[in-house]
Amino acid sequence: MLTFVARRGLGMLISTLLVISITFILMQLIPGDPAAVMLGSNATPEQIEQLRASWGLDRPMLVQFYRYFVNFLHGNLGQSLFYRRPVLQIIGERAETSTFLGVMALLVVVGVGIPAGVISSLKQDSWTDNALLLVALAGASIPSFWLGLMLMVVVAGKWHLLPSSGFTSVFNTGNLTNLKNLILPALSLGFVNAALVARTARSSMLDVLRADYITTARAKGLAERVVIVKHALRNASIPIITVISFTFASLVSGAVVTENVFALPGVGSLIVQSVLKRDYPVIQGIMMVVAILYVLVNFATDLTYASLDPRIRYH
């Protein structure tokens, strides 16, 4: 097991180094000069060049990359060109909203997708199965932003059950009821991704339920709950976990749109603002944080595979 963890850890390190390099190169390819954008159309070339020099944007690309890499190793993602504050501090202020939104959306994905898929597989070809497949098809076809707008109009606007926008920090106020502002965004973001998990869980469970060891377990007189949970679901879980880990990408990309639709002060809305302002350090910092999260999620997924199926450790 230690060898398996070490191999995956080395791969995670290499992936992180590649992400740092690719992120830096992509940022250099974005058209537009942040100094010119910040100073406005009335700025003189001398003023623009002076500001570029103060930010180090006039130096060779290799020098800029070296400085960026060294600063990253020291936990320094640079200073925002517009906010004039450390990038890590700005991201940290927005991370609470995005973290709560992501966790709540993931709870919707797992809490709705897996039970729906399992029930559908146990009721194959019944009206329950057909109804759940219809809902899953609708969920996979509906854009998250459209669903968010409909929830905002009906649940918040017409029924007045939940807030339609905004979010106040839970940590600063100590008030957990502020999380109700994230229920509608989490539902709109999670329901679309839950549909894919449900379909995968159904397909995987159907394959496992036809296996001989499931028939043997039932013949031994084991309770149906034990057969389904301990034997069937455990052996069908690897494809489900794979889809859930891939869902992380959808949650991150979908959060950009969802946070703007619901006017949430999260990392997604910060990305849009930073791109419009050509705030390269903030864009680089967000991309780095998200990329590292991807790497960590993949690493955790590999470890989960190994714990569920010991044979994977020796591949």
N, C-alpha and C positions, 0 to 999 in steps of 0.2 A: 504493500500500500504506500509506503514511504517513497519508493522508486516512482510509482505512478504520480504521486503528488509533486515530486521533484521535476519530473518531465513536464507536467502541466504548468508548473510554476515557471520553468524556463521559457516555455512557449508564451506564457503571459507576459514575461519581461520583454521578449523580442517583439511581441505585438505592440506593447506600449511604446517602445523605441521607434517602431515604424510609424505609429500614429503621430508621434511628436513631429517627425520629419514631414509626413504628408500634410499634416495640419498647417505647418509653417509655409510650405510651398503653395498650398491652396490659397492661403491668405494673401500671399504676394501676387497671385494671379487675379484677385478681385480688382475690377476697374475702378478708378477714382482715387483721388489723393485726399487722405483724411485732413491734412493741413489746409488744403484749399476749401474743403467742405466746412471746416470749423470757422475759418476766417471770413468766408462769404465771397460773393462775386466782386466786391469792391476792394479786395486785398491786392496789394502789389506783388509782383514776383519776388521782390526782396523780402517782404514779410513772410511769404509762404516758405521761401527757402530757409529763412531764419528759424521758423517754427519747426520745419523738418529737421534741421540740424539739432535743435534742442531735444527733439524726441529720438534722435538717432536714426531717422528714416533715410538720411542721405548716405549712410555707410553701406559698404558692400553687403550683399545678401548673406555671404558666409559669416561675416562678422555679426550681423544681426541674428543669424541662427545660433551661433556659438553663445552669444549673450542670452538668448532665449532658453537654450538648453541648460546652461549653467544655473540660470535663475529658477528653472523648473525643478532641478534637483534640490534646490534650497527651499522649495515650496513657495516661490515667488512667481506669480503669473503676470507680473508687470503692473503698470499704472494705466487706468482708463484715460483715454485722450480727452474725454468730455466731462466725466464725473470728477476727474483729478483725484481719484482715490484708488487704493489697491483693488485689482480685479477680483481677487479671492474674497475680499470683504463684500464687494457688490454682489457676487454670486451667492455668498452665504446669506445675505439679507433676503434674497429671492428664493433660496433653496427650500425654506419651510413650506411655502405654498405648493411648490412643485412636488416636494416629497410627500406631503399629505395627499395631494391629488393622485399621484402615482400609486401610493399604497391603497387608497380607497378604490381606485379603478381596478387594480390587480385583485382586490377582494371580490369585486363584481365579476371579473373574468373567471376566477377560480370557483367562487361560490355559486355562480350561475352555470358556467360552462360544463364543469365536470359532472355535477348531479344531473343536468339535462342530458348529457351524453350517455351516462350510465343508465338512466331510466329509459331512454330511447332504445338502447341496445337490449334491455330486458323485455321491452314491449315491442319487439321488432314486428313491423308491418301492421301494427294496431293503429287506431285513431290517435292514440297518444304519441306514437312514434311519428306519424305523419304531421301532426300538429307541431311537434317540436322541430322537425326538419323544416317546416314552413317558416317558423319563427327564426331558425338559424339562417335560412336563406335570406330572409328579409334583413336580418341583422348584418349579414355579410355584404349586403347591397346598399345599405343606407350609409351615407357619409356621416361621420361623427358630428361635423359642424351643423348639418341640417337637423339631426336628432337633437342636438343641443338647443338650437333655435326653437324647435317645436316644444321641447320641455320648458323652455323659458316662457314661451307664449301661454301654454296651457297651465302648467303646474304653478309657475310664479305669477304670470299675468292674470289668468282667469280665475284660478282657484286660490291664489295667495297662500299656498302651503309652504313654500320655500323661497329664500331670496334668489333674485335673478342674476346678481352680479356682485363683484367685490369680495374681499376677504380681509379680516383683521387678524393679526398674529395671535396665535394661541399662547405662545411662550411669553410674549410681552404682557398680555392681559390676564393670562391664567384662566381663561374662559373657554372650556371645551365646546360650548354651544356654537362657537364661531365656525366649527366644522360643518354646520348645516349649510353654509354657503358653498361647500364643495360637493354636496350630494348630487345636484343636477349635473355639474361637469363630470363627476366620476361616473355617473350612470351613462351619459352620452359617450364617454370615452371607453368605458368598460364593456358596454353591451355589444358594441360592434366587434370587439375582439373576443368576447365570450362565445360568439357564434362559431368562430373557427375552432376554438377549444372543444365545444360541444360536438361538432362534426368529427373531429379527430378522436375524441373519447369514445364516441359511438362506434366508429370503424375499428378502433383498436380492441375495444371490449368484445365486439362480435367475433373477431379472429380468435381471441383467447377463450371465449365461452364454448367454441367448437372443439377445443383441445381435449385430448384424452384424459389429462390429469384433472380437469374440471369434472368430467363424468365420473372418474374414480373417487374424487372427493365427495361428490353427492352420493355415490353408491355406499360410501363408508358411513353415511348418516350424518355428516356434518350439517350444521344449520346453514340455511341459505345465505344468511347475513355473513357468516364466516367464509363461505365459498366465494361470495362476491367481493368482499372487502380484502380478505387476507390472501386469497389465491388469484382471483381474476383481476381485480383492480391493480394489485401490486405488479403483476406481470404485464399489464397493459399500460403501465404508468410511464415508461420511457418515451414513447412517441408523444404522450400528453405533455410531459415535462419539456420535451424539445419544442413543442409549439408554444408553451407558456414562456419559455426563454426567448423565443423569437418575438413573442408578443411585446416584450420589453421595447423593441425597436418601434413598434406601432404606437405604444403608449408615449414614448418620447417625442416622436414626430407629430402625433396627434395632439399632444399637449400644447404645441406651439399655436395651433389653430384654436383649440378649446380655450386656452387662457386668454386669447384675444377676444373671442366671442363673449366670454363671461367677465371680461375686464378684471382678470386676476393678476395680482402683482407677482408673477412667477418668473422662472428662468425662460420659459417659452416666449413671453412678451418681451423680456429683455433681449432675446436674440433678434427679434424684429426691429426693435429700437436701435440696437447696435449696428445692424446691417444698414439701416437707413442713414445712420450718422457716420458710417465707415470707421467705427471704433474698433480697429483691428485687435488690440489687446484683449478686449472683452469677448470678441468673437472667438479668438484663439483660446481663451480661457474656458469658455463654455464648451467648445468642441473638445478640448482636452478632458474636461471633467466627464462629459458624456461618453467619450471614447473609453476612458478608464472604467467607467461603470459597465460598459459593454464587455470589456475584457474580464472584469470581476464576475459578471453574470455568467459568462461562458465558463469561467473557471469553476464557479459554484455548481453549474450544470454538470460538468464533467465529474466532479466529486459525488454528486447525487447519483449519476449513472453507476459509478463504481460501488456505491453503497447498496443500490438496488440489485445490481447484477455483478457479482464478484468476477465473472469471466472477463469483464471489460478491463480490469486492472492489469491483465497480462497481455493486452494488445499493444 
